[in-house]
Amino acid sequence: MVAFVLRRLLISIGVFFVATFLMYVLVANAGDPLEDLYGITNPGDRAARIASRTEIMQLNTPVVLRYFHWLGDLLGYLWGAGSLGVNRTGQAVAPLLGLALSSTLRLVLLSTVLAIVTGIAVGIVSALRQYTSFDYTITFFSFVFYSLPIFWAAVLLKQFGAIAFNDWLGDPAVPLPVLLVLAVVGGLFGASLVGGRTWARRGVAFAGGFLVVAAVLVVVSQTDFLARPSLGPVGVSVLGLAAAVGITALVSGLAARRVLYASLAGAVVGIVIYVATVGVLADPTWPLLLGLFVVTLVVAGGIGAGIGGIDRSRAARAAVLSAAVVAALSFADWLMYAWPDYVANSFGRPIATIGSNTPNFTGTLWQTTLDTLTHLVLPSVTLVLISFAQYTRYTRSSMLETMNQDYVRTARAKGLTERTVIMRHAFRNALIPVTTLVALDFAAVVGGAVITERIFGWQGMGALFISGVYTVDPPPVMAFFIVSAAAVLLLNIVADLVYAYLDPRIRLS
């Protein structure tokens, strides 16, 4: 395995140098970097500025020599003794790359992770319910989302997800016609999710979904929840314990009592820490929150391992997952507590339509976090809608192919539970082709979501690339390219290692 990784690294380094050379030459010959200066009417000023830019960009030097000069800057930067060059105005590229990369990662990592988790989960359920109404519904919406022009979806989200929603927050009451339509949609989703061959079962599922959605909307309309949302200790406890039961069902099945008790104990640990730290989290720091999170997981894992007995591995895993869910619920509850003050500070327009943050915004950690999240909402939803479809379709097809394999039939014939067959045998092998898609998608999004960034005014990697190409300025484009190329090469190696972990036959070969 070590020899394989080293061989791949050496090949990747060679590919990297060839690709950077080709990219530098193409950008440098894409146009005239002095074109915008020819229109200056003052001859003296024009000549001085042309001479200055020529010197900065080394335009009197052949392109190949300029590439090797840039390559020397890159190698020096990697050793901490150089830079990534300067742009045509003389500004260092390295700080620009740092700002652009951090902005892009905030945007694309959240949306990509959400798309992967939801797409894989829905794809598995769709495969297990093949040719049911749920499968047809998911297939329909997957193709709809995948075919949406991203710029059109982004504009619609800005209009209805921000402008109209902000207007509605001034008086958050759900009109009766809207309530009925949403309740019908909830009923149809419930009927498709539960399925069944009889109309009676589908009717019960429809009625259940209809009543649940209608009840939630009535509560939202009749209370002040959206203006002052809160889960509180009761809400966090109920949702945390329910999540612990669900995690147990996925990890081992509810029949494994020790795992169930460990999972519930992990949730209780999270609840106790949430209640005990109320007095110190009004305006915390990130190191404090991270420390509390680590302590929660460590304590929960220790208690879970102690309760689990011979099944301590799964018990500890379930306890840690339950504690993590409770910690996430606690974090969300504190954000809800800060919501009214944030809305007041944002002049009643909390959902942003442009930029990555509000200029000169100050407040507690919770309010600044809300500011970051509300700026992420629309671009993240835009990217998730497009990516969700491909993950759903790939996972569904891979899962269907795996479920028809001989070893899955053998596992069922041995008397293993359906949960064990799906989670331990089918799902693990179905992830192998999906891993390729995940690696390529992550590598692609590191390069920036150019259209989404432009529509929502994010100064990320896409903006850095577009600016460099339009101005025929190689260093910014090369900074974009080395990050994107390095991400592609490294994540392909990571994908190979994941293949070996998922399939022992690959590891042995």
Buried (B, 14 or more C-beta within 10 A) or exposed (E): EEEBEEEBEEEBEEEBEEBBBEBBBEBBEBEEBBEEBEEBEEEEEBEEBBEBBBEBBBBEEEBEEBBEEBBEBBEEBEEEEBBBBBBBEEEEBBEBBEEBBEBBBBBBBBBBEBBBEBBBEBBBBBBBBEEBBBBBBBBEBBEEBBEBEBEEBBEEBBEEBBBEBBEEBEEBEBEEEEBBEBBBEBBBBBBBBBBBEEEEEBEBBBEBBBBBBBEBBEEBBEEEBBEEBEBEEEBBBEBBBEBBBBBBBEBBBEEBEBBBBBBBBBBBBBBEBBEEBEEEBEEBEEEEBEEBBEEBBEBBBBBBBBBBEEBBEBBBBBBBBBBBBBBBBBBBBBBBBBBEBBBEBBEEBBBBBEEBBBEEBEBBBBBBBBBBBBBBBBBBBBBBBBBBBBBBBBBBBBBBBBBEBEEBEEBBEEEBBEBBBBBEBBBBBBBBBBBBBBBBBBBBBBBBBBBBBBBBBBBBBBBBBBBBBEBBBBBBBBBBBBBBBBBBBBBBBBBBBBBBEBBEEBEEE
